[in-house]
């Protein structure tokens, strides 16, 4: 089914070219503590691509390493048990709103000599079909907008318990196919970005049980801004800090139970509060800082630029938590919860998931359950297929 959108609405929804400033009233209590979401270009970069992490509340920075670690924490690849692995994931997205948006993800990872690992992935986000119209409503063409990102990652163990990783990413966002929208010639947005990550894992004893304690950190999408027109403003891409712990308990020979928690914060400027009046043709900032800064300054500024101070800065931290149970390393059950403050987007949902491994083949799926009704994320399903090319050898050993 094709989705028909007015081109102006499409720009507002997917381009994020225009940031609408808050209409300032000069009473501080009325100005602050209200909805103040952070918007970026190419938000598809922070959508959870695989079903395993999707079943654990979208948490994965410190979970056990697998082929999809490139997205969550490239440094985990150095601890991957497989010599080589391949994965394919698929997610129909926002099906409550639009029937033809989907995210596809392909990943590959390989262990190298010297406690090293190399990984690569391709993420493709299809936005369906859009019909462009002029100011009078006359159709001027159709286009299938899409975005993709191609990654190459490298990880290396720095000691028995610590690894570091980097990833380089090329991003392409083609939302108009070159159509002229509102008298502006458009183009595909492009950027190059990098991830910097670290991972710590140590075997411990918890009571009488063996366990693995892990801590992960990943700063992802550190890259240049994106513009969709030659003269238009440039928007930040979703530079994101992800950090958190994980604990994997080996209950007995056949049963394992893991708990994971991720804390996420966008490292881009928070929109300030503007005044209604103009000075020298520009709106004046009443609270907060100007978002028109460089990428480097925006990263550091993001920790203390919220108009409502430290209270609002804490509201910008999303929390993802989940658990994973394995029986005989063949059958898995997962559950999780994702929390985002109502002033920063209000995404709150539970997740459920399951997994199956047989010989070299693995199958995972996840289901999203929002806490409120009529949520566009309702009934979101994720599917992943993985291939562990040396699993049968390890079983024989």
C-alpha positions in Angstrom: 0.0 0.0 0.0 1.3 3.5 -0.9 1.3 6.3 1.6 0.4 9.7 0.3 1.8 12.7 2.1 1.8 16.4 1.4 5.4 17.4 0.7 5.3 20.1 3.4 4.2 17.6 6.0 6.9 15.2 4.9 9.5 17.8 5.4 8.3 18.5 8.9 8.1 14.9 9.9 11.3 13.5 8.4 13.7 16.3 7.5 13.8 18.2 10.8 14.9 21.1 8.7 13.0 23.7 10.7 13.1 23.8 14.4 10.0 25.6 15.8 10.9 27.7 18.8 8.8 27.7 21.9 6.5 30.6 22.2 7.9 32.4 25.2 5.8 33.8 27.9 7.7 35.8 30.4 6.6 33.9 33.4 9.4 31.4 34.3 7.0 28.8 35.7 5.0 28.8 32.5 8.1 28.6 30.3 10.0 25.8 32.0 9.1 22.2 32.8 7.1 21.8 29.5 7.5 19.5 26.5 10.9 20.2 25.0 12.0 17.4 22.8 15.4 17.1 21.1 15.2 16.5 17.3 17.9 15.5 15.0 18.3 14.4 11.4 18.5 10.7 10.5 16.9 9.4 13.7 16.9 5.9 12.2 20.5 5.5 13.4 19.3 5.0 17.0 16.5 2.6 16.3 17.2 -0.8 17.7 17.9 -3.0 14.7 17.9 -6.5 16.1 15.4 -8.7 17.8 17.6 -9.9 20.7 18.2 -6.5 22.2 14.7 -5.5 21.1 13.3 -8.1 23.4 15.3 -6.7 26.3 13.9 -3.2 26.3 16.4 -2.0 23.6 19.3 -2.5 25.9 22.6 -4.0 24.7 25.7 -1.9 25.5 27.0 -4.5 28.0 25.1 -7.7 27.1 26.9 -10.8 25.8 28.6 -10.2 22.5 27.1 -11.3 19.2 27.2 -10.3 15.5 24.9 -7.3 16.1 27.3 -5.7 18.7 28.4 -3.3 16.0 25.3 -1.2 16.7 25.4 -1.4 20.5 29.1 -1.4 21.4 31.8 -2.3 18.8 34.3 -3.1 21.5 32.2 -6.2 22.4 33.3 -7.8 19.2 36.7 -8.6 20.7 34.9 -10.9 23.2 32.7 -12.6 20.6 32.8 -16.4 21.0 32.2 -17.2 17.4 35.0 -17.2 14.9 32.7 -15.8 12.3 29.0 -14.8 12.3 26.4 -13.3 10.0 23.0 -11.8 10.8 19.9 -10.4 9.1 17.2 -8.4 10.9 13.9 -6.9 9.8 11.5 -4.5 11.5 8.2 -3.1 10.2 8.2 0.4 11.7 5.3 2.7 12.8 2.7 0.3 11.3 0.0 2.1 13.3 0.6 5.2 11.2 2.0 4.1 7.8 1.9 0.6 6.3 5.1 0.6 4.2 7.9 1.9 6.5 10.5 -0.7 7.5 14.1 -1.1 8.7 16.4 -3.8 7.4 19.8 -4.6 9.0 22.6 -6.9 7.8 25.7 -7.5 9.9 28.9 -9.6 9.7 31.7 -10.1 12.2 34.9 -12.2 12.3 37.6 -12.9 14.9 41.2 -12.1 13.9 44.5 -13.2 15.3 45.8 -11.4 18.4 42.5 -10.9 20.2 41.1 -8.7 17.5 37.8 -8.6 15.6 36.4 -6.9 12.5 32.8 -6.2 11.8 30.6 -4.5 9.2 27.0 -3.7 8.8 24.4 -2.2 6.5 21.3 -0.5 7.8 18.5 0.4 5.3 15.4 2.4 6.3 12.6 2.6 3.8 10.0 5.4 4.1 7.5 4.0 1.7 6.1 6.1 -1.2 5.5 9.8 -1.1 3.5 11.9 -3.6 4.8 15.5 -4.0 2.3 18.3 -4.7 2.7 22.0 -5.5 1.1 24.8 -3.5 -2.2 24.2 -5.3 -2.3 20.5 -4.5 -1.4 19.4 -8.0 0.8 16.3 -8.2 4.3 16.9 -9.4 5.8 13.4 -8.9 6.3 10.4 -6.6 9.4 9.1 -4.9 10.4 6.3 -2.6 12.5 8.0 0.1 15.1 5.9 1.9 18.1 6.2 4.2 21.0 3.9 4.7 24.2 3.7 6.8 27.2 1.5 6.1 29.6 0.7 9.0 33.0 -0.8 9.4 34.1 -1.6 13.0 37.4 -2.8 14.6 37.8 -4.1 18.2 40.8 -5.3 20.2 41.4 -6.6 23.6 43.6 -4.3 25.7 43.9 -6.8 28.5 42.2 -10.0 29.7 39.1 -8.1 30.8 39.1 -4.8 28.8 38.6 -4.1 25.1 38.2 -1.0 23.0 36.5 -0.5 19.6 35.9 2.1 16.9 33.5 2.2 14.0 33.4 4.4 10.9 30.0 5.1 9.3 28.8 6.6 6.0 25.3 8.0 6.1 23.0 8.8 3.2 19.5 10.2 3.6 17.6 10.7 0.3 14.1 12.0 1.2 13.0 13.9 -1.9 14.8 12.5 -4.9 15.9 16.1 -5.9 12.3 17.5 -6.1 11.9 21.2 -5.5 10.0 21.7 -2.3 8.5 25.1 -1.4 10.8 26.7 -4.0 13.9 25.1 -2.5 16.0 22.7 -4.5 16.7 19.6 -2.4 19.4 17.0 -2.3 20.3 13.8 -0.4 21.9 14.5 3.0 25.2 12.9 3.6 27.5 12.5 6.6 30.5 10.5 7.9 30.5 9.6 11.6 32.5 7.5 14.1 31.8 5.5 17.2 34.2 5.2 20.2 33.5 2.4 22.6 34.9 0.4 25.5 33.9 -2.9 27.2 34.9 -4.6 30.5 34.0 -8.2 31.4 35.2 -10.2 34.5 34.2 -13.6 35.8 33.1 -13.4 39.4 31.4 -15.5 42.1 28.0 -14.4 43.3 27.2 -16.6 46.3 27.9 -20.1 45.1 27.2 -19.2 41.5 29.6 -18.4 38.7 28.8 -15.1 37.0 30.1 -12.6 34.5 30.0 -8.9 35.3 30.2 -6.5 32.3 30.2 -2.7 31.8 30.0 -1.1 28.4 30.2 2.4 27.0 29.7 3.7 23.4 29.6 7.2 22.0 28.1 6.8 18.6 27.5 8.9 15.5 30.2 11.5 16.2 29.9 13.2 12.8 29.2 16.2 10.6 25.8 17.8 10.4 23.4 17.1 7.6 21.6 19.5 5.2 19.0 18.7 2.6 19.3 21.9 0.6 22.2 24.0 -0.7 21.1 27.0 1.3 19.2 25.4 4.2 20.4 25.0 7.8 22.4 22.0 8.8 21.0 19.6 11.5 22.9 17.5 14.0 22.9 13.8 13.6 22.0 11.7 16.7 25.3 11.7 18.6 24.5 9.4 21.5 26.1 8.3 24.7 25.2 4.8 25.8 26.5 3.3 29.1 25.5 0.5 31.4 26.2 -2.7 33.2 25.2 -6.3 32.7 25.2 -9.4 35.0 25.1 -12.9 33.7 24.4 -15.7 36.2 25.2 -19.3 35.5 22.5 -21.0 37.6 23.6 -24.5 36.8 24.7 -26.6 33.8 21.6 -25.8 31.8 20.2 -22.5 33.0 21.6 -18.9 32.6 20.0 -15.6 33.6 21.2 -12.2 32.5 20.2 -8.7 33.5 21.1 -5.6 31.5 20.6 -1.8 31.9 21.4 1.0 29.4 21.4 4.7 30.1 21.2 6.8 26.9 21.7 10.6 26.4 21.8 12.5 23.1 24.9 14.6 22.9 23.3 17.4 20.9 22.1 20.8 22.0 18.7 21.1 23.8 16.3 23.6 22.1 16.3 26.9 24.1 13.3 29.0 25.1 12.9 32.0 22.9 11.1 35.3 23.4 8.1 36.3 21.3 9.6 39.6 20.3 12.3 40.1 17.7 15.6 42.0 18.1 17.6 42.8 15.0 15.3 40.4 13.1 16.0 37.4 15.4 14.3 35.9 18.4 16.1 36.3 21.7 16.9 33.4 23.9 15.4 33.6 27.4 16.6 30.3 28.8 19.2 27.9 27.5 21.9 28.3 25.0 22.0 28.8 21.2 21.9 25.5 19.3 23.8 27.0 16.4 27.2 25.7 17.4 29.8 23.3 16.0 29.6 19.5 16.5 32.4 19.5 19.1 30.9 22.4 21.1 27.4 20.8 20.8 28.7 17.6 22.4 30.1 19.4 25.5 27.3 21.9 25.6 24.7 19.1 25.7 25.5 18.3 29.4 24.5 21.8 30.7 22.4 23.6 28.2 18.8 22.6 29.2 16.6 25.6 29.8 15.4 24.2 33.1 18.9 23.3 34.4 20.0 20.0 35.9 16.5 18.8 36.4 15.8 18.9 32.7 19.2 17.4 31.9 18.3 14.3 34.0 15.0 14.1 32.0 17.1 13.7 28.8 18.5 10.3 30.1 16.5 7.4 28.7 16.6 4.1 30.6 16.4 0.7 29.0 16.4 -2.5 31.2 15.9 -6.1 30.4 16.5 -9.7 31.2 17.4 -12.8 29.2 17.0 -16.4 30.2 18.7 -19.3 28.4 18.0 -23.0 28.7 20.9 -25.2 27.5 22.0 -22.3 25.3 19.2 -23.4 22.9 16.0 -21.7 24.0 15.8 -18.1 25.2 13.1 -15.9 26.8 13.5 -12.1 27.1 11.6 -9.2 28.6 12.4 -5.5 29.1 11.2 -2.0 29.7 12.1 1.3 28.0 11.5 4.7 29.7 11.7 8.2 28.3 10.5 11.2 30.2 7.2 12.7 29.0 8.8 16.1 28.4 11.4 14.5 26.1 9.2 12.3 23.9 7.3 10.0 26.3 8.3 6.7 24.8 7.4 4.1 27.4 6.9 0.5 26.5 7.5 -3.1 27.6 9.1 -5.7 25.3 9.0 -9.5 25.1 11.2 -11.8 23.0 12.3 -15.3 22.4 15.2 -17.0 20.7 16.1 -20.4 19.4 19.5 -21.8 18.4 20.1 -25.0 16.5 23.5 -26.0 15.3 24.8 -23.0 13.3 21.3 -21.4 13.0 19.7 -18.9 15.3 16.2 -17.2 15.2 15.0 -14.4 17.4 11.9 -12.2 17.6 10.7 -9.4 19.8 7.3 -7.7 20.4 6.8 -4.2 21.7 3.9 -3.3 24.0 3.4 0.5 24.7 2.1 1.5 28.1 -0.5 3.8 26.6 -3.1 3.1 23.9 -3.0 4.4 20.4 0.8 4.6 20.4 2.4 4.6 16.9 4.9 1.9 18.2 2.1 -0.5 19.2 2.5 -4.1 18.0 6.0 -3.5 16.6 7.7 -6.8 15.7 11.4 -7.5 15.1 12.9 -10.6 13.5 16.5 -11.6 13.3 18.3 -14.6 11.8 21.9 -15.4 12.8 24.5 -17.9 11.6 27.3 -19.0 13.9 29.8 -20.7 11.6 31.7 -22.5 14.3 29.0 -23.4 16.7 29.0 -27.1 15.8 32.8 -27.3 16.3 32.5 -25.8 19.8 29.7 -28.3 20.7 31.9 -31.2 19.7 34.7 -29.8 21.9 
